[in-house]
Amino acid sequence: MSKTLIMCVELDLGGSSKVYLSTSYYTTTPSDTPASQVFQPRLVDQLEFERSVDCVIWSGSSRGSQSFGAIKIANPDGAFDSYAGSSLRDFPVLIKRGYDDSAYSTFTDVASLIIDRVEFSDELIMTLYVRDLSAKLERSLQQSLYPITISNSAIRSTPK
């Protein structure tokens, strides 16, 4: 039997409500964490996400930037219809990958993200738009500015 690399998405929707999804059918073993958990094969498309951090020293902006990633989830049976119109903003999303014959606890963490918004393009696909966990901070990395009274007018009110 050949090994198949799979992607897993763990959605923590508050309390004890977690949703486990993957690219193909996967069940954890009774000794794994979480134990005997079925991962529904509902991930429709590849997961893409990009992040970067810039700095004024490198002639960039004083903020990090998060581009949005999208997780497309198959919803042919209406299992996720209850999330239509609900706000899942800032709920955590963990993405892992590993082989289908390995324990879930040994999978590699790919990203820890948060949900920005949920969109239903049609009744068959639910899309979670996600962003980096650091987006919660949403503040400048460099907050100390040169005063407007400094003699060099070119650097007035710019980050130090």
MOPE-V375149 format. One record per pair of residues at least 4 apart in sequence whose ideal C-beta (glycine too) atoms are under 6 Angstrom apart, sorted by the first residue. I is the first residue (numbers start at 1). J is the second residue. If there is no record, write none. Layout:
BEGIN
i=I j=J
i=I j=J
END
This chain:
BEGIN
i=3 j=99
i=3 j=101
i=4 j=100
i=6 j=22
i=6 j=23
i=6 j=24
i=6 j=26
i=6 j=100
i=7 j=23
i=7 j=97
i=8 j=22
i=8 j=39
i=8 j=96
i=9 j=21
i=9 j=95
i=10 j=20
i=10 j=94
i=11 j=19
i=11 j=93
i=12 j=18
i=12 j=92
i=13 j=17
i=13 j=91
i=20 j=37
i=20 j=39
i=21 j=40
i=21 j=42
i=21 j=43
i=22 j=26
i=22 j=39
i=22 j=41
i=23 j=43
i=24 j=41
i=25 j=41
i=26 j=39
i=26 j=100
i=27 j=38
i=28 j=32
i=28 j=37
i=28 j=104
i=30 j=35
i=30 j=36
i=32 j=103
i=32 j=104
i=32 j=105
i=33 j=105
i=42 j=73
i=42 j=74
i=44 j=72
i=44 j=74
i=45 j=72
i=47 j=71
i=48 j=69
i=49 j=69
i=50 j=67
i=51 j=66
i=51 j=132
i=52 j=65
i=53 j=64
i=54 j=60
i=54 j=61
i=55 j=60
i=56 j=62
i=56 j=142
i=56 j=159
i=62 j=140
i=62 j=141
i=62 j=142
i=62 j=159
i=63 j=140
i=66 j=131
i=66 j=132
i=66 j=135
i=68 j=129
i=68 j=131
i=69 j=130
i=70 j=127
i=70 j=129
i=71 j=128
i=72 j=125
i=72 j=127
i=73 j=126
i=75 j=80
i=75 j=124
i=75 j=126
i=76 j=124
i=80 j=126
i=83 j=118
i=84 j=120
i=88 j=115
i=88 j=118
i=90 j=114
i=91 j=115
i=92 j=114
i=93 j=113
i=93 j=130
i=94 j=112
i=95 j=110
i=95 j=111
i=96 j=107
i=96 j=109
i=97 j=108
i=97 j=110
i=98 j=102
i=98 j=107
i=102 j=106
i=112 j=133
i=113 j=130
i=114 j=133
i=115 j=128
i=115 j=130
i=116 j=129
i=116 j=131
i=117 j=129
i=118 j=128
i=119 j=127
i=120 j=126
i=121 j=125
i=131 j=135
i=142 j=159
i=144 j=160
i=145 j=157
i=145 j=159
i=146 j=150
i=146 j=155
i=146 j=156
i=146 j=158
i=146 j=160
i=148 j=156
i=148 j=157
i=150 j=156
END
